[in-house]
């Protein structure tokens, strides 16, 4: 079995349809959860440095990918739930 690089995998993912990308996320999610559970907890200083850019990325993705024109984006839905 050959080993693919991250760049190669990203190129392949870009070729998938949105539905196939969603199915890939469904496949990867349990693996990611297991990997995250096994990670050591970060120190508070590490969180303060990492979270702002990570949240900005998440919100940018949420804003750019609404499910449908009449539905809220991920960011909008989260903001509505917080009110």
MARZABA-708306 format. One record per atom (N, C-alpha, C, O): atom name; chain; x, y negated, z negated; residue number from 1. Coordinates in pm, 1 decimal. Example, Ala and Ser with C-alpha at 12.3 -4.5 7.8 and 13.67 -1.06 7.14 Angstrom:
BEGIN
<at: N | ch: A | x: 1319.0 | y: 569.0 | z: -780.0 | i: 1>
<at: CA | ch: A | x: 1230.0 | y: 450.0 | z: -780.0 | i: 1>
<at: C | ch: A | x: 1320.0 | y: 330.0 | z: -780.0 | i: 1>
<at: O | ch: A | x: 1423.6 | y: 331.9 | z: -846.5 | i: 1>
<at: N | ch: A | x: 1285.0 | y: 225.0 | z: -708.0 | i: 2>
<at: CA | ch: A | x: 1367.0 | y: 106.0 | z: -714.0 | i: 2>
<at: C | ch: A | x: 1290.0 | y: -3.0 | z: -787.0 | i: 2>
<at: O | ch: A | x: 1340.9 | y: -113.8 | z: -803.9 | i: 2>
REM end
This chain:
BEGIN
<at: N | ch: A | x: 84.4 | y: 118.1 | z: 0.0 | i: 1>
<at: CA | ch: A | x: 0.0 | y: 0.0 | z: 0.0 | i: 1>
<at: C | ch: A | x: 88.7 | y: -124.1 | z: 0.0 | i: 1>
<at: O | ch: A | x: 182.3 | y: -133.8 | z: -79.3 | i: 1>
<at: N | ch: A | x: 59.8 | y: -217.5 | z: 87.5 | i: 2>
<at: CA | ch: A | x: 139.7 | y: -339.0 | z: 93.7 | i: 2>
<at: C | ch: A | x: 89.4 | y: -440.2 | z: -7.9 | i: 2>
<at: O | ch: A | x: -27.0 | y: -437.7 | z: -47.8 | i: 2>
<at: N | ch: A | x: 177.6 | y: -527.9 | z: -48.4 | i: 3>
<at: CA | ch: A | x: 141.8 | y: -632.1 | z: -143.5 | i: 3>
<at: C | ch: A | x: 118.9 | y: -762.0 | z: -67.5 | i: 3>
<at: O | ch: A | x: 204.3 | y: -804.7 | z: 10.1 | i: 3>
<at: N | ch: A | x: 4.6 | y: -824.3 | z: -89.6 | i: 4>
<at: CA | ch: A | x: -27.8 | y: -950.7 | z: -24.2 | i: 4>
<at: C | ch: A | x: 10.5 | y: -1066.1 | z: -116.0 | i: 4>
<at: O | ch: A | x: 2.2 | y: -1054.9 | z: -238.3 | i: 4>
<at: N | ch: A | x: 51.8 | y: -1174.9 | z: -56.9 | i: 5>
<at: CA | ch: A | x: 82.2 | y: -1293.8 | z: -135.8 | i: 5>
<at: C | ch: A | x: -46.2 | y: -1371.6 | z: -160.3 | i: 5>
<at: O | ch: A | x: -146.9 | y: -1349.7 | z: -93.0 | i: 5>
<at: N | ch: A | x: -42.0 | y: -1461.1 | z: -255.8 | i: 6>
<at: CA | ch: A | x: -158.1 | y: -1544.8 | z: -285.1 | i: 6>
<at: C | ch: A | x: -198.7 | y: -1624.6 | z: -161.8 | i: 6>
<at: O | ch: A | x: -317.6 | y: -1637.9 | z: -133.1 | i: 6>
<at: N | ch: A | x: -102.7 | y: -1676.8 | z: -90.1 | i: 7>
<at: CA | ch: A | x: -132.4 | y: -1755.1 | z: 30.2 | i: 7>
<at: C | ch: A | x: -205.2 | y: -1670.4 | z: 133.9 | i: 7>
<at: O | ch: A | x: -299.3 | y: -1717.9 | z: 197.5 | i: 7>
<at: N | ch: A | x: -163.2 | y: -1547.1 | z: 151.4 | i: 8>
<at: CA | ch: A | x: -229.4 | y: -1457.9 | z: 247.2 | i: 8>
<at: C | ch: A | x: -373.2 | y: -1429.7 | z: 204.7 | i: 8>
<at: O | ch: A | x: -464.5 | y: -1429.8 | z: 287.3 | i: 8>
<at: N | ch: A | x: -392.3 | y: -1405.9 | z: 76.5 | i: 9>
<at: CA | ch: A | x: -527.2 | y: -1378.6 | z: 25.3 | i: 9>
<at: C | ch: A | x: -615.2 | y: -1502.1 | z: 41.8 | i: 9>
<at: O | ch: A | x: -731.9 | y: -1490.3 | z: 79.3 | i: 9>
<at: N | ch: A | x: -560.9 | y: -1619.6 | z: 14.2 | i: 10>
<at: CA | ch: A | x: -638.6 | y: -1742.3 | z: 30.4 | i: 10>
<at: C | ch: A | x: -681.1 | y: -1761.0 | z: 175.7 | i: 10>
<at: O | ch: A | x: -793.8 | y: -1802.6 | z: 202.5 | i: 10>
<at: N | ch: A | x: -591.7 | y: -1730.7 | z: 269.2 | i: 11>
<at: CA | ch: A | x: -626.6 | y: -1739.7 | z: 411.4 | i: 11>
<at: C | ch: A | x: -739.9 | y: -1643.0 | z: 446.3 | i: 11>
<at: O | ch: A | x: -830.1 | y: -1676.7 | z: 523.0 | i: 11>
<at: N | ch: A | x: -734.3 | y: -1523.5 | z: 389.4 | i: 12>
<at: CA | ch: A | x: -840.2 | y: -1425.7 | z: 414.9 | i: 12>
<at: C | ch: A | x: -972.9 | y: -1472.2 | z: 355.9 | i: 12>
<at: O | ch: A | x: -1077.4 | y: -1458.0 | z: 419.4 | i: 12>
<at: N | ch: A | x: -969.3 | y: -1527.2 | z: 236.2 | i: 13>
<at: CA | ch: A | x: -1091.9 | y: -1576.6 | z: 172.4 | i: 13>
<at: C | ch: A | x: -1153.2 | y: -1687.7 | z: 256.2 | i: 13>
<at: O | ch: A | x: -1275.4 | y: -1695.3 | z: 268.9 | i: 13>
<at: N | ch: A | x: -1070.1 | y: -1773.6 | z: 313.4 | i: 14>
<at: CA | ch: A | x: -1120.9 | y: -1881.9 | z: 398.0 | i: 14>
<at: C | ch: A | x: -1196.2 | y: -1828.8 | z: 519.5 | i: 14>
<at: O | ch: A | x: -1278.9 | y: -1900.1 | z: 576.4 | i: 14>
<at: N | ch: A | x: -1169.3 | y: -1706.4 | z: 559.7 | i: 15>
<at: CA | ch: A | x: -1237.1 | y: -1646.9 | z: 675.2 | i: 15>
<at: C | ch: A | x: -1371.7 | y: -1584.1 | z: 638.3 | i: 15>
<at: O | ch: A | x: -1450.0 | y: -1549.6 | z: 726.7 | i: 15>
<at: N | ch: A | x: -1398.7 | y: -1569.1 | z: 509.0 | i: 16>
<at: CA | ch: A | x: -1524.4 | y: -1508.2 | z: 464.9 | i: 16>
<at: C | ch: A | x: -1639.6 | y: -1606.8 | z: 476.9 | i: 16>
<at: O | ch: A | x: -1620.2 | y: -1728.3 | z: 471.2 | i: 16>
<at: N | ch: A | x: -1758.3 | y: -1553.5 | z: 493.3 | i: 17>
<at: CA | ch: A | x: -1877.9 | y: -1637.5 | z: 490.5 | i: 17>
<at: C | ch: A | x: -1903.2 | y: -1680.5 | z: 346.2 | i: 17>
<at: O | ch: A | x: -1849.1 | y: -1619.6 | z: 254.0 | i: 17>
<at: N | ch: A | x: -1984.2 | y: -1783.9 | z: 324.8 | i: 18>
<at: CA | ch: A | x: -2016.1 | y: -1822.9 | z: 187.0 | i: 18>
<at: C | ch: A | x: -2075.8 | y: -1707.5 | z: 105.2 | i: 18>
<at: O | ch: A | x: -2045.1 | y: -1693.3 | z: -13.2 | i: 18>
<at: N | ch: A | x: -2160.1 | y: -1626.2 | z: 167.3 | i: 19>
<at: CA | ch: A | x: -2218.0 | y: -1511.8 | z: 96.3 | i: 19>
<at: C | ch: A | x: -2109.2 | y: -1412.4 | z: 56.6 | i: 19>
<at: O | ch: A | x: -2108.9 | y: -1361.8 | z: -55.6 | i: 19>
<at: N | ch: A | x: -2018.2 | y: -1384.8 | z: 147.5 | i: 20>
<at: CA | ch: A | x: -1908.8 | y: -1293.0 | z: 116.2 | i: 20>
<at: C | ch: A | x: -1818.0 | y: -1350.1 | z: 7.0 | i: 20>
<at: O | ch: A | x: -1767.2 | y: -1275.5 | z: -76.6 | i: 20>
<at: N | ch: A | x: -1797.6 | y: -1481.7 | z: 7.6 | i: 21>
<at: CA | ch: A | x: -1718.1 | y: -1544.9 | z: -97.4 | i: 21>
<at: C | ch: A | x: -1788.3 | y: -1530.7 | z: -232.3 | i: 21>
<at: O | ch: A | x: -1723.2 | y: -1507.2 | z: -334.1 | i: 21>
<at: N | ch: A | x: -1920.1 | y: -1544.8 | z: -233.3 | i: 22>
<at: CA | ch: A | x: -1996.0 | y: -1526.6 | z: -357.6 | i: 22>
<at: C | ch: A | x: -1985.0 | y: -1381.9 | z: -405.3 | i: 22>
<at: O | ch: A | x: -1971.1 | y: -1356.8 | z: -525.0 | i: 22>
<at: N | ch: A | x: -1991.1 | y: -1287.2 | z: -312.3 | i: 23>
<at: CA | ch: A | x: -1976.7 | y: -1146.4 | z: -348.9 | i: 23>
<at: C | ch: A | x: -1836.4 | y: -1118.3 | z: -402.7 | i: 23>
<at: O | ch: A | x: -1819.6 | y: -1037.3 | z: -493.8 | i: 23>
<at: N | ch: A | x: -1737.6 | y: -1184.2 | z: -347.2 | i: 24>
<at: CA | ch: A | x: -1600.7 | y: -1169.9 | z: -396.9 | i: 24>
<at: C | ch: A | x: -1590.9 | y: -1223.2 | z: -539.6 | i: 24>
<at: O | ch: A | x: -1526.8 | y: -1161.4 | z: -624.6 | i: 24>
<at: N | ch: A | x: -1653.9 | y: -1337.1 | z: -565.9 | i: 25>
<at: CA | ch: A | x: -1654.0 | y: -1392.6 | z: -701.9 | i: 25>
<at: C | ch: A | x: -1722.4 | y: -1296.1 | z: -798.7 | i: 25>
<at: O | ch: A | x: -1675.9 | y: -1276.9 | z: -911.0 | i: 25>
<at: N | ch: A | x: -1832.4 | y: -1235.9 | z: -754.9 | i: 26>
<at: CA | ch: A | x: -1901.9 | y: -1138.7 | z: -838.5 | i: 26>
<at: C | ch: A | x: -1810.4 | y: -1020.1 | z: -870.0 | i: 26>
<at: O | ch: A | x: -1811.9 | y: -968.2 | z: -981.6 | i: 26>
<at: N | ch: A | x: -1732.4 | y: -978.4 | z: -773.8 | i: 27>
<at: CA | ch: A | x: -1638.3 | y: -868.0 | z: -791.7 | i: 27>
<at: C | ch: A | x: -1524.5 | y: -907.8 | z: -885.9 | i: 27>
<at: O | ch: A | x: -1482.8 | y: -828.5 | z: -970.3 | i: 27>
<at: N | ch: A | x: -1474.9 | y: -1029.7 | z: -871.3 | i: 28>
<at: CA | ch: A | x: -1359.1 | y: -1073.8 | z: -949.9 | i: 28>
<at: C | ch: A | x: -1392.9 | y: -1115.4 | z: -1092.6 | i: 28>
<at: O | ch: A | x: -1307.4 | y: -1106.5 | z: -1180.7 | i: 28>
<at: N | ch: A | x: -1514.5 | y: -1160.2 | z: -1117.0 | i: 29>
<at: CA | ch: A | x: -1550.6 | y: -1215.3 | z: -1247.8 | i: 29>
<at: C | ch: A | x: -1521.2 | y: -1120.4 | z: -1363.6 | i: 29>
<at: O | ch: A | x: -1458.2 | y: -1164.0 | z: -1460.0 | i: 29>
<at: N | ch: A | x: -1562.6 | y: -993.6 | z: -1360.6 | i: 30>
<at: CA | ch: A | x: -1530.2 | y: -905.5 | z: -1474.2 | i: 30>
<at: C | ch: A | x: -1379.9 | y: -891.0 | z: -1496.3 | i: 30>
<at: O | ch: A | x: -1334.4 | y: -881.3 | z: -1610.3 | i: 30>
<at: N | ch: A | x: -1303.2 | y: -889.5 | z: -1388.2 | i: 31>
<at: CA | ch: A | x: -1157.1 | y: -879.7 | z: -1400.7 | i: 31>
<at: C | ch: A | x: -1100.2 | y: -1005.3 | z: -1465.6 | i: 31>
<at: O | ch: A | x: -1010.7 | y: -997.9 | z: -1549.9 | i: 31>
<at: N | ch: A | x: -1152.8 | y: -1120.3 | z: -1425.6 | i: 32>
<at: CA | ch: A | x: -1105.5 | y: -1246.1 | z: -1483.6 | i: 32>
<at: C | ch: A | x: -1139.6 | y: -1254.1 | z: -1631.4 | i: 32>
<at: O | ch: A | x: -1058.1 | y: -1299.0 | z: -1712.0 | i: 32>
<at: N | ch: A | x: -1259.1 | y: -1210.9 | z: -1666.9 | i: 33>
<at: CA | ch: A | x: -1299.9 | y: -1213.0 | z: -1807.6 | i: 33>
<at: C | ch: A | x: -1206.4 | y: -1126.2 | z: -1890.3 | i: 33>
<at: O | ch: A | x: -1159.8 | y: -1168.3 | z: -1996.2 | i: 33>
<at: N | ch: A | x: -1178.8 | y: -1005.5 | z: -1842.8 | i: 34>
<at: CA | ch: A | x: -1086.3 | y: -917.6 | z: -1916.0 | i: 34>
<at: C | ch: A | x: -948.7 | y: -981.6 | z: -1929.7 | i: 34>
<at: O | ch: A | x: -887.8 | y: -975.4 | z: -2036.5 | i: 34>
<at: N | ch: A | x: -900.1 | y: -1042.3 | z: -1823.7 | i: 35>
<at: CA | ch: A | x: -767.2 | y: -1105.3 | z: -1827.7 | i: 35>
<at: C | ch: A | x: -766.0 | y: -1223.3 | z: -1924.0 | i: 35>
<at: O | ch: A | x: -669.2 | y: -1242.7 | z: -1997.5 | i: 35>
<at: N | ch: A | x: -873.1 | y: -1301.9 | z: -1924.0 | i: 36>
<at: CA | ch: A | x: -878.4 | y: -1418.7 | z: -2012.5 | i: 36>
<at: C | ch: A | x: -889.9 | y: -1378.1 | z: -2158.4 | i: 36>
<at: O | ch: A | x: -833.6 | y: -1444.3 | z: -2245.6 | i: 36>
<at: N | ch: A | x: -961.6 | y: -1271.0 | z: -2185.8 | i: 37>
<at: CA | ch: A | x: -976.9 | y: -1224.0 | z: -2323.4 | i: 37>
<at: C | ch: A | x: -841.8 | y: -1181.5 | z: -2379.5 | i: 37>
<at: O | ch: A | x: -816.3 | y: -1197.5 | z: -2498.9 | i: 37>
<at: N | ch: A | x: -756.3 | y: -1128.2 | z: -2295.2 | i: 38>
<at: CA | ch: A | x: -626.2 | y: -1079.6 | z: -2339.8 | i: 38>
<at: C | ch: A | x: -522.0 | y: -1189.8 | z: -2354.5 | i: 38>
<at: O | ch: A | x: -416.3 | y: -1166.7 | z: -2413.2 | i: 38>
<at: N | ch: A | x: -549.6 | y: -1308.8 | z: -2302.5 | i: 39>
<at: CA | ch: A | x: -452.6 | y: -1417.9 | z: -2312.2 | i: 39>
<at: C | ch: A | x: -444.1 | y: -1470.6 | z: -2455.0 | i: 39>
<at: O | ch: A | x: -545.0 | y: -1474.4 | z: -2525.4 | i: 39>
<at: N | ch: A | x: -324.7 | y: -1511.3 | z: -2498.5 | i: 40>
<at: CA | ch: A | x: -315.2 | y: -1574.8 | z: -2630.1 | i: 40>
<at: C | ch: A | x: -384.8 | y: -1710.9 | z: -2626.4 | i: 40>
<at: O | ch: A | x: -388.5 | y: -1776.9 | z: -2522.5 | i: 40>
<at: N | ch: A | x: -439.1 | y: -1751.6 | z: -2739.2 | i: 41>
<at: CA | ch: A | x: -506.5 | y: -1880.5 | z: -2746.0 | i: 41>
<at: C | ch: A | x: -405.4 | y: -1993.2 | z: -2728.2 | i: 41>
<at: O | ch: A | x: -298.2 | y: -1989.7 | z: -2788.6 | i: 41>
<at: N | ch: A | x: -437.9 | y: -2093.2 | z: -2645.9 | i: 42>
<at: CA | ch: A | x: -345.2 | y: -2204.4 | z: -2626.4 | i: 42>
<at: C | ch: A | x: -343.1 | y: -2295.8 | z: -2748.9 | i: 42>
<at: O | ch: A | x: -438.4 | y: -2300.3 | z: -2826.6 | i: 42>
<at: N | ch: A | x: -235.4 | y: -2366.3 | z: -2763.7 | i: 43>
<at: CA | ch: A | x: -223.8 | y: -2464.0 | z: -2870.9 | i: 43>
<at: C | ch: A | x: -306.1 | y: -2587.4 | z: -2834.9 | i: 43>
<at: O | ch: A | x: -332.5 | y: -2611.7 | z: -2717.1 | i: 43>
<at: N | ch: A | x: -346.6 | y: -2664.9 | z: -2934.2 | i: 44>
<at: CA | ch: A | x: -430.2 | y: -2783.1 | z: -2911.3 | i: 44>
<at: C | ch: A | x: -363.9 | y: -2880.3 | z: -2813.8 | i: 44>
<at: O | ch: A | x: -431.9 | y: -2936.5 | z: -2727.9 | i: 44>
<at: N | ch: A | x: -234.2 | y: -2900.8 | z: -2825.4 | i: 45>
<at: CA | ch: A | x: -165.3 | y: -2993.7 | z: -2735.1 | i: 45>
<at: C | ch: A | x: -172.0 | y: -2946.2 | z: -2590.9 | i: 45>
<at: O | ch: A | x: -186.2 | y: -3027.3 | z: -2499.4 | i: 45>
<at: N | ch: A | x: -162.0 | y: -2816.0 | z: -2570.2 | i: 46>
<at: CA | ch: A | x: -171.7 | y: -2761.2 | z: -2435.0 | i: 46>
<at: C | ch: A | x: -310.1 | y: -2786.3 | z: -2376.7 | i: 46>
<at: O | ch: A | x: -323.2 | y: -2819.2 | z: -2258.8 | i: 46>
<at: N | ch: A | x: -413.2 | y: -2770.8 | z: -2459.0 | i: 47>
<at: CA | ch: A | x: -550.2 | y: -2792.8 | z: -2412.3 | i: 47>
<at: C | ch: A | x: -572.2 | y: -2937.5 | z: -2371.6 | i: 47>
<at: O | ch: A | x: -635.4 | y: -2964.8 | z: -2269.6 | i: 47>
<at: N | ch: A | x: -520.6 | y: -3029.1 | z: -2450.2 | i: 48>
<at: CA | ch: A | x: -540.7 | y: -3170.9 | z: -2419.9 | i: 48>
<at: C | ch: A | x: -476.5 | y: -3208.0 | z: -2287.2 | i: 48>
<at: O | ch: A | x: -528.9 | y: -3293.1 | z: -2215.2 | i: 48>
<at: N | ch: A | x: -365.3 | y: -3146.5 | z: -2253.8 | i: 49>
<at: CA | ch: A | x: -298.9 | y: -3175.8 | z: -2126.5 | i: 49>
<at: C | ch: A | x: -370.0 | y: -3107.2 | z: -2010.0 | i: 49>
<at: O | ch: A | x: -380.9 | y: -3165.5 | z: -1902.1 | i: 49>
<at: N | ch: A | x: -417.8 | y: -2986.2 | z: -2029.4 | i: 50>
<at: CA | ch: A | x: -470.9 | y: -2906.5 | z: -1918.5 | i: 50>
<at: C | ch: A | x: -617.1 | y: -2935.6 | z: -1886.2 | i: 50>
<at: O | ch: A | x: -654.5 | y: -2937.2 | z: -1768.9 | i: 50>
<at: N | ch: A | x: -698.4 | y: -2958.1 | z: -1985.2 | i: 51>
<at: CA | ch: A | x: -842.2 | y: -2966.4 | z: -1960.7 | i: 51>
<at: C | ch: A | x: -886.2 | y: -3080.2 | z: -1869.4 | i: 51>
<at: O | ch: A | x: -969.8 | y: -3056.4 | z: -1782.3 | i: 51>
<at: N | ch: A | x: -835.4 | y: -3201.4 | z: -1883.9 | i: 52>
<at: CA | ch: A | x: -888.7 | y: -3306.5 | z: -1796.3 | i: 52>
<at: C | ch: A | x: -877.9 | y: -3273.4 | z: -1647.6 | i: 52>
<at: O | ch: A | x: -975.0 | y: -3291.5 | z: -1574.1 | i: 52>
<at: N | ch: A | x: -763.7 | y: -3226.0 | z: -1602.1 | i: 53>
<at: CA | ch: A | x: -750.9 | y: -3195.9 | z: -1459.3 | i: 53>
<at: C | ch: A | x: -835.4 | y: -3074.7 | z: -1421.3 | i: 53>
<at: O | ch: A | x: -891.4 | y: -3070.1 | z: -1311.8 | i: 53>
<at: N | ch: A | x: -844.8 | y: -2977.0 | z: -1510.8 | i: 54>
<at: CA | ch: A | x: -926.8 | y: -2859.2 | z: -1481.8 | i: 54>
<at: C | ch: A | x: -1074.0 | y: -2898.3 | z: -1471.8 | i: 54>
<at: O | ch: A | x: -1144.3 | y: -2852.4 | z: -1381.8 | i: 54>
<at: N | ch: A | x: -1120.5 | y: -2981.5 | z: -1562.5 | i: 55>
<at: CA | ch: A | x: -1259.7 | y: -3025.1 | z: -1557.1 | i: 55>
<at: C | ch: A | x: -1285.2 | y: -3108.1 | z: -1432.1 | i: 55>
<at: O | ch: A | x: -1389.7 | y: -3094.1 | z: -1368.5 | i: 55>
<at: N | ch: A | x: -1190.8 | y: -3194.2 | z: -1396.6 | i: 56>
<at: CA | ch: A | x: -1208.0 | y: -3274.2 | z: -1275.5 | i: 56>
<at: C | ch: A | x: -1221.0 | y: -3183.7 | z: -1153.6 | i: 56>
<at: O | ch: A | x: -1303.6 | y: -3208.6 | z: -1065.8 | i: 56>
<at: N | ch: A | x: -1140.5 | y: -3080.3 | z: -1148.6 | i: 57>
<at: CA | ch: A | x: -1148.0 | y: -2985.6 | z: -1037.5 | i: 57>
<at: C | ch: A | x: -1282.8 | y: -2914.4 | z: -1036.2 | i: 57>
<at: O | ch: A | x: -1345.8 | y: -2901.2 | z: -931.3 | i: 57>
<at: N | ch: A | x: -1326.7 | y: -2868.5 | z: -1153.6 | i: 58>
<at: CA | ch: A | x: -1455.3 | y: -2799.3 | z: -1162.2 | i: 58>
<at: C | ch: A | x: -1569.6 | y: -2890.3 | z: -1119.3 | i: 58>
<at: O | ch: A | x: -1656.0 | y: -2849.1 | z: -1042.0 | i: 58>
<at: N | ch: A | x: -1570.6 | y: -3013.6 | z: -1168.9 | i: 59>
<at: CA | ch: A | x: -1677.9 | y: -3105.8 | z: -1132.5 | i: 59>
<at: C | ch: A | x: -1672.9 | y: -3140.5 | z: -983.9 | i: 59>
<at: O | ch: A | x: -1777.4 | y: -3154.0 | z: -920.3 | i: 59>
<at: N | ch: A | x: -1554.0 | y: -3155.1 | z: -928.4 | i: 60>
<at: CA | ch: A | x: -1542.8 | y: -3183.7 | z: -785.1 | i: 60>
<at: C | ch: A | x: -1600.2 | y: -3068.2 | z: -703.5 | i: 60>
<at: O | ch: A | x: -1670.1 | y: -3090.4 | z: -604.6 | i: 60>
<at: N | ch: A | x: -1570.8 | y: -2945.6 | z: -744.5 | i: 61>
<at: CA | ch: A | x: -1627.5 | y: -2829.3 | z: -675.9 | i: 61>
<at: C | ch: A | x: -1778.8 | y: -2827.2 | z: -689.7 | i: 61>
<at: O | ch: A | x: -1850.4 | y: -2801.6 | z: -592.9 | i: 61>
<at: N | ch: A | x: -1826.9 | y: -2853.9 | z: -809.3 | i: 62>
<at: CA | ch: A | x: -1970.8 | y: -2854.0 | z: -832.3 | i: 62>
<at: C | ch: A | x: -2042.0 | y: -2959.0 | z: -749.9 | i: 62>
<at: O | ch: A | x: -2150.7 | y: -2934.5 | z: -697.7 | i: 62>
<at: N | ch: A | x: -1980.8 | y: -3076.7 | z: -737.8 | i: 63>
<at: CA | ch: A | x: -2041.5 | y: -3183.6 | z: -658.9 | i: 63>
<at: C | ch: A | x: -2043.2 | y: -3151.2 | z: -510.5 | i: 63>
<at: O | ch: A | x: -2134.9 | y: -3191.4 | z: -438.9 | i: 63>
<at: N | ch: A | x: -1943.1 | y: -3079.3 | z: -464.4 | i: 64>
<at: CA | ch: A | x: -1932.5 | y: -3054.2 | z: -321.2 | i: 64>
<at: C | ch: A | x: -2013.9 | y: -2934.1 | z: -274.2 | i: 64>
<at: O | ch: A | x: -2031.9 | y: -2915.2 | z: -153.9 | i: 64>
<at: N | ch: A | x: -2063.4 | y: -2852.7 | z: -367.3 | i: 65>
<at: CA | ch: A | x: -2131.9 | y: -2730.3 | z: -327.4 | i: 65>
<at: C | ch: A | x: -2272.7 | y: -2717.4 | z: -385.6 | i: 65>
<at: O | ch: A | x: -2299.3 | y: -2623.5 | z: -460.6 | i: 65>
<at: N | ch: A | x: -2362.7 | y: -2809.1 | z: -352.9 | i: 66>
<at: CA | ch: A | x: -2500.0 | y: -2789.0 | z: -401.1 | i: 66>
<at: C | ch: A | x: -2560.2 | y: -2665.6 | z: -334.7 | i: 66>
<at: O | ch: A | x: -2529.0 | y: -2634.0 | z: -219.9 | i: 66>
<at: N | ch: A | x: -2647.0 | y: -2596.3 | z: -408.6 | i: 67>
<at: CA | ch: A | x: -2708.4 | y: -2475.2 | z: -354.7 | i: 67>
<at: C | ch: A | x: -2797.3 | y: -2505.9 | z: -234.6 | i: 67>
<at: O | ch: A | x: -2800.9 | y: -2429.7 | z: -138.0 | i: 67>
<at: N | ch: A | x: -2867.4 | y: -2615.5 | z: -241.2 | i: 68>
<at: CA | ch: A | x: -2953.0 | y: -2657.8 | z: -131.1 | i: 68>
<at: C | ch: A | x: -2969.6 | y: -2808.9 | z: -142.3 | i: 68>
<at: O | ch: A | x: -2939.9 | y: -2867.9 | z: -246.2 | i: 68>
<at: N | ch: A | x: -3016.2 | y: -2869.9 | z: -36.7 | i: 69>
<at: CA | ch: A | x: -3027.7 | y: -3015.9 | z: -37.0 | i: 69>
<at: C | ch: A | x: -3118.5 | y: -3066.7 | z: -147.7 | i: 69>
<at: O | ch: A | x: -3092.7 | y: -3173.3 | z: -203.7 | i: 69>
<at: N | ch: A | x: -3223.4 | y: -2993.9 | z: -180.6 | i: 70>
<at: CA | ch: A | x: -3319.2 | y: -3040.2 | z: -279.8 | i: 70>
<at: C | ch: A | x: -3283.0 | y: -2996.9 | z: -421.8 | i: 70>
<at: O | ch: A | x: -3353.8 | y: -3031.1 | z: -516.5 | i: 70>
<at: N | ch: A | x: -3174.8 | y: -2922.8 | z: -437.6 | i: 71>
<at: CA | ch: A | x: -3134.3 | y: -2876.6 | z: -569.7 | i: 71>
<at: C | ch: A | x: -3016.3 | y: -2957.7 | z: -620.1 | i: 71>
<at: O | ch: A | x: -2944.7 | y: -3020.9 | z: -542.5 | i: 71>
<at: N | ch: A | x: -2997.1 | y: -2955.1 | z: -752.0 | i: 72>
<at: CA | ch: A | x: -2887.2 | y: -3027.8 | z: -813.9 | i: 72>
<at: C | ch: A | x: -2754.8 | y: -2956.1 | z: -790.4 | i: 72>
<at: O | ch: A | x: -2750.2 | y: -2833.8 | z: -776.9 | i: 72>
<at: N | ch: A | x: -2647.6 | y: -3034.1 | z: -785.8 | i: 73>
<at: CA | ch: A | x: -2515.1 | y: -2973.3 | z: -781.0 | i: 73>
<at: C | ch: A | x: -2484.8 | y: -2916.9 | z: -919.1 | i: 73>
<at: O | ch: A | x: -2557.0 | y: -2944.9 | z: -1014.8 | i: 73>
<at: N | ch: A | x: -2379.4 | y: -2838.3 | z: -929.9 | i: 74>
<at: CA | ch: A | x: -2338.9 | y: -2782.1 | z: -1058.3 | i: 74>
<at: C | ch: A | x: -2315.2 | y: -2892.7 | z: -1160.5 | i: 74>
<at: O | ch: A | x: -2361.6 | y: -2883.2 | z: -1274.2 | i: 74>
<at: N | ch: A | x: -2243.6 | y: -2997.1 | z: -1120.8 | i: 75>
<at: CA | ch: A | x: -2215.1 | y: -3108.2 | z: -1211.9 | i: 75>
<at: C | ch: A | x: -2343.6 | y: -3175.9 | z: -1255.7 | i: 75>
<at: O | ch: A | x: -2361.7 | y: -3203.5 | z: -1374.3 | i: 75>
<at: N | ch: A | x: -2432.4 | y: -3203.0 | z: -1162.2 | i: 76>
<at: CA | ch: A | x: -2558.4 | y: -3268.0 | z: -1196.6 | i: 76>
<at: C | ch: A | x: -2640.4 | y: -3181.6 | z: -1291.6 | i: 76>
<at: O | ch: A | x: -2700.6 | y: -3233.4 | z: -1385.7 | i: 76>
<at: N | ch: A | x: -2643.6 | y: -3051.5 | z: -1268.2 | i: 77>
<at: CA | ch: A | x: -2719.5 | y: -2961.6 | z: -1355.3 | i: 77>
<at: C | ch: A | x: -2662.0 | y: -2961.1 | z: -1496.6 | i: 77>
<at: O | ch: A | x: -2736.9 | y: -2964.0 | z: -1594.2 | i: 77>
<at: N | ch: A | x: -2529.2 | y: -2957.4 | z: -1507.6 | i: 78>
<at: CA | ch: A | x: -2466.0 | y: -2959.9 | z: -1640.0 | i: 78>
<at: C | ch: A | x: -2497.1 | y: -3091.0 | z: -1710.5 | i: 78>
<at: O | ch: A | x: -2529.8 | y: -3091.7 | z: -1829.2 | i: 78>
<at: N | ch: A | x: -2487.2 | y: -3201.2 | z: -1638.5 | i: 79>
<at: CA | ch: A | x: -2515.2 | y: -3331.7 | z: -1699.3 | i: 79>
<at: C | ch: A | x: -2661.6 | y: -3340.7 | z: -1743.6 | i: 79>
<at: O | ch: A | x: -2690.8 | y: -3397.3 | z: -1849.0 | i: 79>
<at: N | ch: A | x: -2752.8 | y: -3285.9 | z: -1664.6 | i: 80>
<at: CA | ch: A | x: -2894.4 | y: -3286.1 | z: -1702.1 | i: 80>
<at: C | ch: A | x: -2917.7 | y: -3203.4 | z: -1828.0 | i: 80>
<at: O | ch: A | x: -2997.1 | y: -3242.5 | z: -1913.6 | i: 80>
<at: N | ch: A | x: -2850.0 | y: -3090.2 | z: -1840.4 | i: 81>
<at: CA | ch: A | x: -2867.0 | y: -3004.6 | z: -1957.9 | i: 81>
<at: C | ch: A | x: -2814.0 | y: -3072.0 | z: -2083.8 | i: 81>
<at: O | ch: A | x: -2863.0 | y: -3045.9 | z: -2193.6 | i: 81>
<at: N | ch: A | x: -2715.1 | y: -3157.6 | z: -2068.4 | i: 82>
<at: CA | ch: A | x: -2654.1 | y: -3223.0 | z: -2184.4 | i: 82>
<at: C | ch: A | x: -2739.9 | y: -3337.3 | z: -2236.6 | i: 82>
<at: O | ch: A | x: -2717.5 | y: -3384.3 | z: -2348.1 | i: 82>
<at: N | ch: A | x: -2837.1 | y: -3382.9 | z: -2159.1 | i: 83>
<at: CA | ch: A | x: -2921.1 | y: -3496.0 | z: -2201.4 | i: 83>
<at: C | ch: A | x: -3030.9 | y: -3451.3 | z: -2291.9 | i: 83>
<at: O | ch: A | x: -3111.0 | y: -3533.1 | z: -2337.0 | i: 83>
REM end
